[in-house]
Every structure is written in structure tokens, then in C-alpha cells.
């Protein structure tokens, strides 16, 4: 199982989960059901801790020690920074317009 936590905004994060298994095809529904149940139990067990934590700005991640498998996170941060710069530029142009 692989889980990725992707920030949506300053206060919300979405969890994307991918379940990998090598079982015969007739057993896939059973294994998928088991995976969904275990994810439900784990996430509900962690919910009080996660909901009590204050969100942080993903742009203030200068102290992160990233490894090669964090390539997706690096790409997301670059894309997010690019979109934020474009948004700021368009807001400035709108303010200048009569």
C-alpha cells in the first residue's frame, strides 16, 4: 500500500492511497475490501491526532530533507509556486487596469 498526502490549501490535505497486491483475479474483490477496511480503521484511529495539528505552509519547507522518491513532491511545489506567481501577476495587472 502506498499513501500520498497532498495539500489542497492552507487547512486541508487529501490522502491518495494505492493498493498493490499479487493475488489471483478472482480474489481481487476480497483483497480490495480488506484494504478499504484496514484504511478506514487506520485513518479513523489517527483522526484525533491529525485533526488536532495546525496546518503549515508547504512553501516554508526549506529544512526538508528530500530523497529521490520525493520527486512528485518537488514537482508539485514547483507547479504550485508557478501558479501562485501567475496569480499574483494577474492580480497586479487587474489593479493597474482602469
Phi, psi and omega in degrees: 000140177232131179239136178236128178260115182246122178292136177263313175208195185294342185239354185229147176226138178255141179252122176254125184241135176236133185249121180251134177206153177239086177227159178301147184308321179299338181268355182306312180301321180294316179293320178295320177298317177299318179296317179296319179295316181294322177296318178300313181296316182293312182294322177291328176292324181275347186305315180299323181288312182296317183288341179274350182272143178277137179290151176242160179281125181292342178285341179268045184251040182294335183268004179295139175253095185272150178243168183305329180287352177272018181302322178296320178294318178297315179297319179298315181296320177297314180297317180297315179298319179297315179295322179295320178295318178297320180295316178299317180297319180291325177294321179294321178294324179292324179292326181284333183292140181288000000 
